[in-house]
């Protein structure tokens, strides 16, 4: 009995947070940005340090990281909606 109530509560929470959609017309897309993650920052620092003996490779890697950071801060270029036709 308690497990049924727990499942009901979890379903309610998922609907509220948008993890479960009640509408078949709605589609949720989630993007995870890891560039600001402390573990990724540590990885970047270690990689750049490891490339110190290779200045050209180090510059190229830093340039890629900077491009990725700028791209993640850019506003979205557009939103596309999937259109579905419902028969009457």
Secondary structure, DSSP 8 states (H G I E B T S, - for coil): -HHHHHHHHHHHHHHHHTSS-S-TT---------TT-HHHHHHHHHHHHHTTT-HHHHHHHHHHHHHHHHHHHS--S-----------
